[in-house]
Amino acid sequence: DVDSFIVRFVQEKKRSDDPTAAPWHGVIRHVQSKEEIRFTQIGDALRFVANYVELDEDKPSRGDFD
């Protein structure tokens, strides 16, 4: 089985009129189904991927080594 994803990170230009605007957002797309979501938290992208791929949560992630 092959599942492919395209992930884009977009850095927003600073807008002085909207102090609550996120400085960045991401878009992740599952290539096979063409389903796509927008996110500002990496966890949301991982949950999206978990809909298609079994993620082993017992393995340490890269951030666990900091």
C-alpha positions as CSV (number, residue, x, y, z in Angstrom):
1,D,0.0,0.0,0.0
2,V,1.2,3.5,-0.8
3,D,-0.3,6.7,0.6
4,S,1.2,10.0,-0.5
5,F,0.8,13.4,1.0
6,I,1.7,16.9,-0.1
7,V,2.4,19.3,2.8
8,R,2.7,23.0,2.3
9,F,3.7,25.6,4.9
10,V,2.7,29.2,4.2
11,Q,4.2,32.0,6.2
12,E,1.8,34.9,6.4
13,K,2.8,38.5,6.1
14,K,2.4,40.4,9.3
15,R,-0.8,42.4,9.3
16,S,-1.0,45.1,11.9
17,D,-4.9,45.2,11.7
18,D,-5.3,41.6,12.9
19,P,-3.2,40.7,15.9
20,T,-4.9,37.3,16.2
21,A,-3.8,36.1,12.8
22,A,-1.5,33.1,12.8
23,P,2.0,33.8,11.5
24,W,1.8,30.6,9.4
25,H,-0.6,27.9,8.3
26,G,-0.2,24.6,6.6
27,V,-2.1,22.6,4.0
28,I,-1.9,18.8,3.8
29,R,-3.4,16.9,0.9
30,H,-3.9,13.1,0.5
31,V,-2.9,12.5,-3.1
32,Q,-5.0,9.4,-3.7
33,S,-8.3,10.8,-2.4
34,K,-7.6,14.5,-3.1
35,E,-8.9,15.3,0.5
36,E,-7.2,18.3,1.9
37,I,-7.2,20.2,5.2
38,R,-5.7,23.4,6.5
39,F,-3.9,23.4,9.8
40,T,-2.0,25.6,12.3
41,Q,-1.0,22.8,14.7
42,I,1.2,19.9,13.5
43,G,-1.0,17.5,15.6
44,D,-3.9,18.3,13.3
45,A,-1.8,17.2,10.3
46,L,-0.7,14.0,12.0
47,R,-4.4,13.2,12.9
48,F,-5.2,13.7,9.2
49,V,-2.4,11.3,8.1
50,A,-3.6,8.8,10.7
51,N,-6.9,8.5,8.8
52,Y,-4.9,6.8,6.0
53,V,-1.8,5.4,7.7
54,E,-1.4,3.5,10.9
55,L,0.9,5.7,13.0
56,D,2.9,3.9,15.7
57,E,2.6,6.3,18.6
58,D,4.9,4.3,20.9
59,K,8.0,5.2,18.8
60,P,9.7,8.5,19.8
61,S,9.2,11.4,17.5
62,R,12.0,13.7,16.4
63,G,10.8,16.3,18.9
64,D,11.2,13.8,21.8
65,F,15.0,14.1,21.6
66,D,15.2,17.9,22.3
